[in-house]
């Protein structure tokens, strides 16, 4: 979908991606004096529908895999496709509004899935109002604090900052003005494949998606299992799609982390602990009585937690130049001067200050309501607002330069500062301190995610000629809907699946079906600093050392650490998707065909993820007791014991699963081949 040479676009001006000459002014595609469709019932309506769909999809994928799907690109492809389908004219700026409103889904989810699950994991039981307020306040602050910096980032630095993600979206929008918008058909087809596949495996259970070497390798598999060596793979479209979009490089690095932790470290712990007559950790079972999953949860996963935390800090340090160069922007105070051009209108500064004031007041009331302590309310509000104010330009500059927002590292810093500060005023233990700290983290994380993404929206609007004020106004509505939707989906998943389960040893561990990796990490940090429980600090430190060593040998530490932390069955499925994307992208008789097939990857993966996530969320909803647990009537395992033990849990169920998983690869190849040919045919018209 992206142009190979954006400068040759028939729509974009030649100066779109280069620095302007002295005295030169950039002229957008839609000039400031030109009237065209922008804020319409269609653009707002479709934008809000996108918010609902992709909030549910992104939340499910984020909690299941630890990666939040990027909603902006599939949203803009669908917007272009819908416009072409209904032969809509002059829809360019309408599509900008659709994307800007719809993208609120991904940014709100990114803030929520980092922290809200930790409240459930630590048995703090948040309600829908808590989630909504924290996410909405964070989103509002992210918008109002980036608006004063709009002119600097999108105008003054035009051509100097690459805006990689915004450029990709911009190219899709302008190519939609030039082509038939066939990308939407590819996206919807992949959506249907992902939805159908995961309906069969997650809800109906026609075959067993949980592949295990203990079953597939028969006697050899059981012998390896006795040594606590188990290979697993969850053959689902959601995980496969994630690997497809990540690609072979990072999928391999993530899988390598799993191999180290679960194929190497778990057997080592078992080998050296099997002869001990006392537990390695007080209060737990003997190592020789523990299975591979229990050893991983108790002794190896903390190493992964330490590695993730250190990787986050390393990321902040590596971006030190960007951080130092952008912090001063936070003190600029606002866009100066009033423009008569429509394409340069912002929300009035006094309105922005009023919204900021209301957000600060609402935070103070919110934290007081949680704690019933004015001192805690004031401290929590001061921490949240100060860090959002300081980190907002950091997030924006990071997105503008490298297309990656270091929100994970900044959220870790926020949580540690919040916990240490609350402990300093005497709140060293108890549910109140943990709740306030995590909701501070949620507010800051959501704000930074929002501000980083919104500067991309504003840059797209600058290129194409949208009215910034309209993007800014309607972003608030998208945030409100997304904050409400993410609260609903997290509560549904928490009540249907749960983020933790009780293992055979009676320990509460992460749910392998919904591991919520960031949430478990944040829960561990808060428990360590405010929970009063003994923590495996030596294992955390070991993980930190591993992360440092990875950076020294130029291996992406965060990806490897995430592999160490997540269950191997997730990461092997991600690896399968990455390998499939590599293979499909190298089929075809010519380089042109191969590149065209490879270019379908984002569309195919986004469709698979969205389809699987929507089905997963619907399935979780149908498991609710409130709705009579209707999912039990669709589950074929409930109707036949011989089916379960003779086929589903035996070799047959897993063998069929392997065949269907290979069939999923074949479906991706067919879709990529079709999409590439369609794109090449369109380019000849």
SVG drawing of the C-alpha trace seen along z (x, -y; Angstrom):
<svg xmlns="http://www.w3.org/2000/svg" viewBox="-28 -36 57 81">
<polyline fill="none" stroke="black" stroke-width="0.4" points="0.0,0.0 2.9,-2.3 4.4,-4.2 7.9,-3.2 8.8,-6.8 6.4,-9.2 7.8,-12.2 6.3,-11.0 2.8,-10.9 0.2,-12.6 -1.6,-14.0 1.1,-15.1 3.2,-18.2 6.9,-17.8 7.8,-19.5 5.9,-17.0 8.9,-15.1 11.8,-17.5 13.0,-20.6 11.6,-23.8 13.8,-26.4 14.2,-29.8 11.0,-31.7 9.1,-28.7 5.7,-27.7 4.3,-24.2 1.0,-24.0 -1.1,-21.1 -3.2,-18.9 -6.4,-20.6 -5.6,-24.3 -6.7,-26.4 -9.2,-28.3 -10.8,-25.2 -14.0,-23.9 -14.4,-20.1 -15.9,-17.3 -14.2,-16.9 -16.3,-16.6 -19.4,-14.8 -21.9,-12.3 -20.1,-9.7 -16.5,-10.5 -17.5,-10.7 -19.8,-7.7 -17.3,-5.4 -14.5,-6.7 -16.5,-5.7 -17.3,-2.3 -13.5,-1.8 -12.9,-2.8 -15.2,-0.1 -13.9,2.6 -10.2,2.0 -10.5,1.3 -11.9,4.7 -9.4,6.3 -6.3,4.5 -7.2,5.1 -7.7,8.9 -4.4,9.2 -2.5,7.0 -3.6,9.1 -3.0,12.4 0.4,11.7 1.9,8.5 1.8,6.6 -0.9,4.0 -1.8,4.1 -1.3,0.8 -4.8,-0.3 -4.0,-3.3 -3.0,-1.5 -5.9,1.0 -8.3,-1.8 -7.1,-4.1 -7.2,-1.2 -10.8,-0.4 -11.7,-4.1 -10.3,-4.3 -12.0,-1.0 -15.4,-2.1 -15.1,-5.4 -14.4,-3.6 -17.1,-1.0 -19.7,-3.7 -18.1,-5.8 -17.5,-8.7 -16.0,-11.8 -13.7,-14.3 -13.3,-11.9 -9.6,-12.6 -10.1,-14.8 -13.0,-12.7 -10.6,-9.8 -8.2,-11.9 -10.9,-12.4 -11.9,-8.7 -8.3,-7.7 -7.8,-10.4 -10.9,-9.4 -10.5,-5.7 -6.9,-5.6 -8.0,-6.5 -8.6,-2.8 -5.0,-1.7 -3.6,-4.5 -6.1,-4.0 -5.6,-0.2 -1.8,-0.7 -2.2,-2.6 -4.8,-0.3 -3.3,3.2 0.0,2.1 -1.5,1.4 -5.2,2.2 -4.7,6.1 -2.2,5.6 -5.1,4.4 -6.9,7.7 -3.7,9.7 -3.1,8.1 -6.7,8.8 -7.6,5.1 -10.8,5.5 -11.2,2.2 -14.6,1.2 -15.6,-0.2 -15.6,-3.7 -12.0,-3.5 -10.8,-2.2 -12.8,-4.8 -11.6,-7.8 -7.9,-6.9 -7.9,-6.2 -10.0,-9.2 -8.0,-11.7 -4.8,-10.3 -6.0,-10.6 -7.3,-14.2 -4.0,-15.3 -2.1,-13.7 -4.1,-15.7 -4.1,-19.1 -0.4,-19.0 0.7,-18.1 -1.4,-20.8 0.8,-23.7 3.8,-21.9 1.9,-21.1 3.5,-24.0 7.0,-23.1 6.8,-19.4 4.7,-19.6 5.7,-23.0 9.0,-24.3 10.6,-20.8 9.0,-20.0 11.3,-17.7 13.7,-17.4 11.7,-14.8 10.9,-11.7 7.6,-10.6 7.9,-7.0 4.5,-5.8 2.7,-9.0 4.4,-8.8 3.1,-5.2 -0.5,-6.3 -0.2,-9.4 0.8,-7.3 -2.1,-5.0 -4.5,-8.0 -3.1,-9.6 -2.9,-6.3 -6.6,-5.9 -7.2,-9.0 -5.3,-7.3 -6.3,-3.7 -9.4,-1.5 -8.6,-0.9 -8.4,2.9 -6.5,3.1 -9.8,3.2 -10.8,6.4 -7.5,8.1 -8.0,6.8 -11.6,8.1 -10.7,11.4 -8.0,12.0 -10.4,10.8 -12.8,13.5 -10.1,16.2 -8.8,15.2 -12.4,15.1 -13.4,18.4 -10.2,20.2 -10.3,19.0 -14.0,19.7 -13.3,23.3 -10.4,23.6 -11.3,21.1 -15.1,21.5 -16.3,24.7 -13.0,26.7 -13.1,28.9 -9.4,29.6 -6.9,29.0 -4.8,25.8 -2.5,26.6 0.3,28.6 2.6,30.4 5.7,32.5 4.6,34.8 1.7,35.9 3.1,35.5 6.4,37.3 4.8,40.2 7.5,42.1 10.3,39.6 8.1,36.7 7.3,38.3 11.0,39.0 11.8,35.4 9.0,34.2 10.5,36.3 13.6,34.1 11.3,31.0 11.9,30.3 8.6,29.6 8.0,27.9 4.6,26.3 2.7,24.2 -0.7,22.6 -1.9,22.9 -4.3,19.9 -4.8,17.3 -4.3,14.5 -0.7,15.5 0.1,16.5 -1.1,13.1 1.1,11.3 4.1,13.2 3.2,12.4 3.2,8.7 6.3,8.8 8.3,10.6 11.0,13.3 13.7,11.3 12.0,10.2 9.8,13.3 13.1,15.4 14.5,13.2 11.4,13.6 11.4,17.3 15.1,17.5 14.2,16.0 11.7,18.8 14.2,21.4 16.6,20.1 14.1,19.8 12.0,23.0 14.2,25.4 17.5,24.5 16.9,22.8 13.9,24.9 15.7,28.2 18.8,26.8 16.8,25.7 15.2,29.2 18.6,30.9 20.3,29.0 17.2,29.0 15.9,32.5 18.2,33.9 17.5,31.2 15.4,32.1 14.4,28.5 12.6,26.1 14.7,23.5 12.2,21.0 10.6,21.0 7.0,21.9 7.0,23.8 7.2,27.4 10.3,29.4 11.8,28.9 11.6,32.6 7.8,32.5 7.3,29.6 6.4,29.8 8.1,27.7 5.3,25.0 5.6,24.6 9.4,24.3 9.1,21.7 6.5,19.7 8.4,19.7 12.1,19.7 12.5,18.6 9.8,16.1 11.2,13.6 14.4,13.6 12.3,12.5 10.7,9.8 14.1,8.4 15.2,8.5 12.1,6.7 12.5,4.0 16.2,3.5 15.5,3.4 13.0,0.6 15.5,-1.4 18.1,-0.8 15.6,-2.0 15.2,-5.3 19.0,-5.7 19.6,-5.0 17.1,-7.7 18.8,-10.1 19.7,-12.5 16.1,-12.7 14.9,-13.1 17.3,-15.9 16.6,-17.6 12.8,-17.5 12.3,-18.3 12.8,-22.0 9.8,-21.9 7.5,-21.2 8.1,-24.7 7.3,-26.5 3.8,-27.2 1.7,-27.2 1.6,-27.9 2.3,-31.6 0.3,-33.8 -3.1,-33.5 -3.4,-32.4 -6.1,-33.3 -5.5,-30.1 -8.0,-27.2 -5.1,-24.7 -3.4,-26.4 -6.3,-26.7 -5.9,-25.2 -8.2,-25.0 -7.8,-28.3 -5.0,-28.4 -7.4,-29.4 -9.6,-26.5 -6.6,-24.1 -5.7,-25.6 -9.3,-25.2 -9.3,-21.5 -5.9,-20.9 -7.2,-22.5 -10.3,-20.4 -8.3,-17.2 -6.0,-18.1 -9.0,-18.7 -10.7,-15.5 -7.5,-13.5 -7.2,-15.0 -10.9,-14.1 -10.4,-10.6 -7.3,-9.8 -9.0,-11.3 -12.0,-9.1 -9.8,-6.0 -7.6,-6.8 -9.8,-9.1 -6.6,-10.9 -6.0,-14.5 -2.2,-14.1 -2.2,-11.1 -4.6,-12.8 -2.3,-15.8 0.8,-13.7 -0.7,-11.4 -2.0,-14.2 1.3,-16.1 3.3,-13.0 0.9,-12.2 0.7,-15.7 4.4,-16.5 5.5,-13.3 2.9,-13.7 4.0,-17.3 7.7,-16.4 7.4,-13.2 4.9,-14.4 7.5,-16.0 9.7,-12.9 6.9,-10.6 6.2,-13.0 9.8,-13.4 10.4,-9.6 7.4,-8.9 8.6,-11.7 12.1,-10.3 12.0,-6.5 8.3,-5.7 8.6,-4.0 7.2,-5.4 9.3,-4.4 6.1,-4.3 7.0,-1.1 10.2,-2.5 8.5,-5.8 5.7,-3.9 8.1,-1.8 9.8,-5.0 6.4,-6.5 5.4,-3.4 8.6,-3.3 8.5,-7.0 4.8,-6.7 5.5,-3.7 8.6,-5.3 6.8,-8.6 3.8,-6.9 6.1,-4.8 7.9,-8.0 4.6,-9.3 4.0,-6.1 1.9,-4.2 4.3,-1.3 1.8,1.5 -1.9,2.1 -4.4,2.0 -4.8,-1.8 -1.2,-2.5 -1.1,0.2 -4.4,-1.0 -3.3,-4.7 0.2,-3.8 -1.2,-1.6 -3.9,-4.2 -1.2,-6.9 0.7,-4.6 -2.4,-4.1 -3.0,-7.8 0.6,-8.6 0.9,-5.6 -2.3,-6.5 -1.3,-10.2 2.1,-9.4 0.7,-6.8 -2.0,-9.4 0.4,-12.3 2.9,-10.3 0.2,-9.0 -1.7,-12.3 1.4,-14.2 1.4,-11.7 -2.3,-12.5 -1.6,-16.2 1.3,-15.7 -0.9,-13.8 -3.4,-16.6 -0.7,-19.1 0.4,-17.2 -3.2,-16.8 -4.8,-20.1 -7.0,-19.1 -8.2,-21.6 -6.1,-20.9 -8.9,-22.2 -11.4,-19.6 -8.9,-16.8 -8.3,-18.0 -12.0,-18.5 -13.2,-15.1 -10.2,-13.2 -11.8,-13.8 -14.9,-11.9 -12.8,-9.0 -11.0,-8.9 -14.2,-8.8 -15.6,-5.9 -12.3,-4.0 -11.9,-4.5 -15.4,-3.1 -14.9,-0.3 -11.5,0.8 -13.0,0.9 -15.8,3.1 -13.5,5.6 -11.0,5.8 -13.7,6.6 -15.3,9.2 -11.9,10.9 -11.1,10.7 -14.4,12.3 -14.4,14.9 -10.8,16.1 -9.0,14.3 -5.4,13.1 -4.2,15.6 -4.9,19.3 -4.1,21.6 -1.5,24.3 -1.1,27.8 1.1,26.6 -1.6,24.2 0.2,21.1 -1.4,18.2 0.4,17.8 -0.3,16.0 -3.0,17.5 -1.3,19.1 -4.5,18.4 -4.4,14.7 -1.0,13.9 -1.2,10.1 2.6,9.8 2.9,6.1 0.2,6.3 2.0,9.1 5.3,7.1 3.6,4.0 1.9,6.1 5.3,7.6 6.9,4.2 4.1,2.7 4.0,5.8 7.8,5.6 7.7,1.9 4.4,1.6 3.1,5.1 5.3,6.1 6.0,9.6 9.3,11.2 10.5,11.0 13.1,12.9 15.4,10.0 18.4,12.1 16.4,13.6 15.3,10.0 19.0,9.0 20.0,12.0 17.5,10.9 18.9,7.4 22.4,8.7 21.1,10.8 19.5,7.7 22.7,5.8 24.7,8.6 22.2,8.7 22.6,5.0 26.4,5.5 26.1,8.1 23.6,5.9 20.6,8.2 17.3,6.3 17.0,6.9 13.3,6.1 12.2,8.6 14.4,11.3 13.3,10.5 9.6,10.7 10.3,14.2 11.9,15.2 8.8,14.0 6.0,15.2 5.0,18.9 6.8,20.8 3.5,21.9 2.8,18.2 6.2,17.5 6.5,20.6 3.2,19.6 4.6,16.1 7.7,17.6 5.5,19.7 3.8,16.5 7.2,14.8 8.5,17.7 5.3,17.8 5.7,14.1 9.3,14.7 8.3,17.6 5.3,15.9 7.3,12.7 9.9,14.7 7.5,16.5 6.8,15.2 8.7,15.2 10.0,11.7 11.3,9.1 8.3,7.0 5.9,9.8 7.8,10.8 7.8,7.2 4.1,6.9 3.3,10.1 5.6,9.0 3.7,5.7 0.5,7.5 1.9,8.6 0.5,5.7 -3.0,6.1 -3.1,9.9 -1.7,9.8 -4.0,6.9 -7.0,8.8 -6.0,12.1 -5.4,10.3 -8.6,8.3 -10.8,11.2 -9.3,13.5 -9.5,10.8 -13.2,10.0 -14.1,13.7 -12.1,14.1 -13.8,11.2 -17.3,12.5 -16.4,15.9 -15.3,14.4 -18.6,12.5 -20.6,15.7 -18.8,17.3 -20.2,14.8 -22.6,16.3 -24.6,13.1 -25.5,14.3 -26.0,17.9 -22.6,19.1 -24.0,19.8 -20.5,20.7 -20.9,24.1 -23.5,25.0 -21.2,24.4 -18.3,26.3 -18.4,29.8 -16.3,31.2 -19.3,31.0 -21.2,33.6 -18.8,36.6 -16.3,38.0 -14.8,40.3 -14.3,37.3 -12.4,35.5 -10.1,38.4 -10.0,40.4 -9.4,37.6 -9.2,34.0 -6.6,34.5 -4.8,37.4 -2.6,37.5 -5.4,37.1 -6.6,33.7 -3.1,32.3 -2.3,33.8 -5.4,32.3 -4.4,29.0 -1.0,29.1 -2.7,29.8 -5.1,26.8 -2.2,24.6 -0.4,25.4 -3.6,24.7 -3.6,21.2 -0.2,20.6 -1.6,21.7 -4.5,19.3 -2.1,16.4 -0.2,17.3 -3.4,17.3 -4.5,14.0 -1.0,12.4 -0.9,13.7 -4.4,12.3 -3.6,9.0 -0.3,8.6 -1.8,9.3 -4.7,6.9 -2.3,4.2 -0.1,4.7 -3.2,4.6 -4.3,1.3 -0.9,-0.2 -1.2,0.3 -4.5,-1.6"/>
</svg>
